[in-house]
Amino acid sequence: MKIRKATPKDALAIKDMIEKLSKEGVSLHSGALKKQTAGWETVKSTAKIKKQMKSKKYIYFVAEKDKKIIGFITGELMRAPRTTEGFVSDIYVYPEYRKQAIGKKLMAEFARWTKSRNCNWMSLMVYTRNKKGKKFYERLGFDDVVEIMKKKI
Ligand SMILES: CC(C)(COP(=O)(O)OP(=O)(O)OC[C@H]1O[C@@H](n2cnc3c(N)ncnc32)[C@H](O)[C@@H]1OP(=O)(O)O)[C@@H](O)C(=O)NCCC(=O)NCCS
């Protein structure tokens, strides 16, 4: 398994993973929140993925095994009040490859990229109901900072 920077040829595989990630996220919710959480992922077309790949602000890495894409991470440099941070927008590993340290390696690669842009902080959002995702980030040393609450009005 290797982690490498994604190329435009990976755009379709990445789009498929974003769709799977979205479905897993939606399945955690019920009622009005189910509809509300659908499509939170910012990128929905291969054209947009390819456009972001050209920009210095965004980054995509993929995990590849036997020439098959088995996971990815994407994010961007984001201004925060005191710092510019490497913000992880999406990370996904196919279920059959989970718990093999692939997510951890994708996060490490993202951290290296963030540091290479002179930023010393990483941030991300995770659904409160995504207990597994939260455990994953906690294992990597992330702390809770903000809670977003929602209500349909
Ligand atoms: C979250 C996700 C990327 C983790 O990928 P992974 O390759 O399975 O994670 P790793 O094997 O690198 O695990 C890293 C650490 O997190 C822990 N961890 C991973 N999944 C976990 C789980 N479901 N429950 C508890 N701990 C977990 C591992 O035990 C490991 O800890 P260790 O280093 O102390 O052994 C993957 O489960 C996934 O794609 N989930 C669906 C999408 C998602 O929820 N994304 C995150 C929110 S957007």
The ligand as an SDF file (V2000), in Angstrom:
LIG
                    3D

 48 50  0  0  0  0  0  0  0  0999 V2000
  -12.4480    6.9890    9.9610 C   0  0  0  0  0  0  0  0  0  0  0  0
  -11.6320    6.1450    8.9720 C   0  0  0  0  0  0  0  0  0  0  0  0
  -11.0430    7.0470    7.8890 C   0  0  0  0  0  0  0  0  0  0  0  0
  -10.4900    5.4680    9.7660 C   0  0  0  0  0  0  0  0  0  0  0  0
   -9.6510    4.7780    8.8490 O   0  0  0  0  0  0  0  0  0  0  0  0
   -8.8120    3.4850    9.2790 P   0  0  0  0  0  0  0  0  0  0  0  0
   -7.8500    3.2020    8.1810 O   0  0  0  0  0  0  0  0  0  0  0  0
   -9.7340    2.3900    9.6510 O   0  0  0  0  0  0  0  0  0  0  0  0
   -8.0760    4.0000   10.5940 O   0  0  0  0  0  0  0  0  0  0  0  0
   -6.6790    3.4550   11.1960 P   0  0  0  0  0  0  0  0  0  0  0  0
   -6.6060    1.9780   11.0070 O   0  0  0  0  0  0  0  0  0  0  0  0
   -5.5590    4.2420   10.6290 O   0  0  0  0  0  0  0  0  0  0  0  0
   -6.8510    3.8000   12.7300 O   0  0  0  0  0  0  0  0  0  0  0  0
   -6.0820    4.7880   13.4190 C   0  0  0  0  0  0  0  0  0  0  0  0
   -6.4230    4.7340   14.8830 C   0  0  0  0  0  0  0  0  0  0  0  0
   -7.8250    5.0180   15.0680 O   0  0  0  0  0  0  0  0  0  0  0  0
   -8.4590    3.9230   15.7140 C   0  0  0  0  0  0  0  0  0  0  0  0
   -9.7470    3.6540   15.0840 N   0  0  0  0  0  0  0  0  0  0  0  0
   -9.9960    3.5590   13.7680 C   0  0  0  0  0  0  0  0  0  0  0  0
  -11.2770    3.2150   13.5610 N   0  0  0  0  0  0  0  0  0  0  0  0
  -11.8230    3.0680   14.7900 C   0  0  0  0  0  0  0  0  0  0  0  0
  -13.1110    2.6760   15.2570 C   0  0  0  0  0  0  0  0  0  0  0  0
  -14.0840    2.3730   14.3890 N   0  0  0  0  0  0  0  0  0  0  0  0
  -13.3500    2.6290   16.5760 N   0  0  0  0  0  0  0  0  0  0  0  0
  -12.3610    2.9210   17.4640 C   0  0  0  0  0  0  0  0  0  0  0  0
  -11.1040    3.2800   17.0970 N   0  0  0  0  0  0  0  0  0  0  0  0
  -10.8480    3.3480   15.7770 C   0  0  0  0  0  0  0  0  0  0  0  0
   -7.5690    2.7290   15.4710 C   0  0  0  0  0  0  0  0  0  0  0  0
   -7.7390    1.7460   16.4650 O   0  0  0  0  0  0  0  0  0  0  0  0
   -6.1970    3.3450   15.4740 C   0  0  0  0  0  0  0  0  0  0  0  0
   -5.7540    3.5250   16.8070 O   0  0  0  0  0  0  0  0  0  0  0  0
   -4.2570    3.0610   17.2100 P   0  0  0  0  0  0  0  0  0  0  0  0
   -3.3260    3.8590   16.3340 O   0  0  0  0  0  0  0  0  0  0  0  0
   -4.1710    3.4210   18.6370 O   0  0  0  0  0  0  0  0  0  0  0  0
   -4.1980    1.6100   16.9200 O   0  0  0  0  0  0  0  0  0  0  0  0
  -12.4990    5.0260    8.3290 C   0  0  0  0  0  0  0  0  0  0  0  0
  -13.0930    4.2770    9.3590 O   0  0  0  0  0  0  0  0  0  0  0  0
  -13.5960    5.5510    7.4260 C   0  0  0  0  0  0  0  0  0  0  0  0
  -13.3730    5.7590    6.2200 O   0  0  0  0  0  0  0  0  0  0  0  0
  -14.7980    5.7700    7.9960 N   0  0  0  0  0  0  0  0  0  0  0  0
  -15.9360    6.2840    7.2070 C   0  0  0  0  0  0  0  0  0  0  0  0
  -15.7660    7.7290    6.8590 C   0  0  0  0  0  0  0  0  0  0  0  0
  -15.5750    8.5940    8.0760 C   0  0  0  0  0  0  0  0  0  0  0  0
  -16.2120    8.4090    9.1100 O   0  0  0  0  0  0  0  0  0  0  0  0
  -14.6870    9.5670    7.9520 N   0  0  0  0  0  0  0  0  0  0  0  0
  -14.3460   10.4510    9.0660 C   0  0  0  0  0  0  0  0  0  0  0  0
  -15.3250   11.5170    9.2730 C   0  0  0  0  0  0  0  0  0  0  0  0
  -15.5200   12.5600    7.8800 S   0  0  0  0  0  0  0  0  0  0  0  0
  1  2  1  0
  2  3  1  0
  2  4  1  0
  2 36  1  0
  4  5  1  0
  5  6  1  0
  6  7  2  0
  6  8  1  0
  6  9  1  0
  9 10  1  0
 10 11  2  0
 10 12  1  0
 10 13  1  0
 13 14  1  0
 14 15  1  0
 15 16  1  0
 15 30  1  0
 16 17  1  0
 17 18  1  0
 17 28  1  0
 18 19  1  0
 18 27  1  0
 19 20  2  0
 20 21  1  0
 21 22  1  0
 21 27  2  0
 22 23  1  0
 22 24  2  0
 24 25  1  0
 25 26  2  0
 26 27  1  0
 28 29  1  0
 28 30  1  0
 30 31  1  0
 31 32  1  0
 32 33  2  0
 32 34  1  0
 32 35  1  0
 36 37  1  0
 36 38  1  0
 38 39  2  0
 38 40  1  0
 40 41  1  0
 41 42  1  0
 42 43  1  0
 43 44  2  0
 43 45  1  0
 45 46  1  0
 46 47  1  0
 47 48  1  0
M  END
$$$$
